[in-house]
Amino acid sequence: MPMPVETLHAYLNQAFPDAEIVIDDLAGDGDHYRARIVSSAFAGMPRVRQHQLVYAALKGHMGGALHALALETSAPPVTTS
């Protein structure tokens, strides 16, 4: 059974409450998504670690209810005054 986009967004929002999250359904089947996540939680982390945090936030649903997830993760740009 596919994961509804609302459920995916809820998992991500719970793990990264400060994040800007954009989710696209790539195939229109509720099973293949792209998520763009910009969160301060990712500051100073290598991309692999950022993705590990996202997979952990999905609480084991990756590869089950969620078949494919393309990730674009980053920290917000640093602003200087």
C-alpha positions in Angstrom: 0.0 0.0 0.0 1.5 3.4 -1.0 2.2 6.1 1.5 0.0 9.2 1.1 1.9 12.5 0.6 0.2 13.8 3.8 1.7 11.0 5.8 5.2 11.5 4.3 5.0 15.2 5.0 3.9 14.5 8.6 6.9 12.3 9.3 9.3 14.8 7.9 7.7 17.8 9.6 7.8 15.9 13.0 11.5 15.3 12.6 12.4 18.7 11.1 9.9 21.2 12.5 11.8 24.2 11.3 12.1 22.9 7.7 10.8 24.1 4.4 9.5 20.8 2.8 8.4 20.4 -0.7 7.2 17.0 -1.9 6.5 16.0 -5.5 4.8 12.8 -6.5 7.0 11.7 -9.4 4.8 9.0 -10.9 1.4 9.9 -9.7 1.1 6.6 -7.9 1.8 7.7 -4.3 4.9 5.4 -4.3 7.6 7.5 -5.9 8.4 10.9 -4.4 11.0 13.7 -4.5 11.4 15.6 -1.2 13.3 18.9 -1.0 14.1 19.6 2.7 15.8 22.8 3.9 16.5 22.6 7.7 18.9 24.0 10.1 19.3 20.5 11.5 21.5 19.8 8.4 24.0 22.6 9.1 27.6 21.4 8.9 26.6 17.8 8.0 27.7 15.9 5.0 24.9 15.0 2.6 25.1 11.3 3.5 24.4 12.1 7.1 21.5 14.4 6.1 19.9 11.6 4.2 20.4 9.2 7.0 18.5 11.6 9.3 15.6 11.7 6.8 15.5 7.9 6.5 15.5 7.6 10.3 12.5 10.1 10.4 10.6 7.7 8.1 10.6 5.1 10.9 11.3 2.0 8.8 8.8 2.8 6.0 11.4 3.3 3.4 11.4 0.3 1.1 7.9 -0.8 2.4 5.1 1.7 2.2 7.4 4.1 0.6 9.1 2.6 -2.5 11.2 5.4 -3.8 12.3 8.8 -2.4 14.7 11.1 -4.2 16.2 13.5 -1.7 17.5 17.0 -2.0 18.6 18.2 1.5 20.4 21.3 2.6 20.8 23.8 5.5 19.4 27.3 5.0 21.9 29.8 3.6 24.0 31.6 6.3 23.1 35.3 6.4 25.6 37.9 7.5 24.7 41.3 8.7 
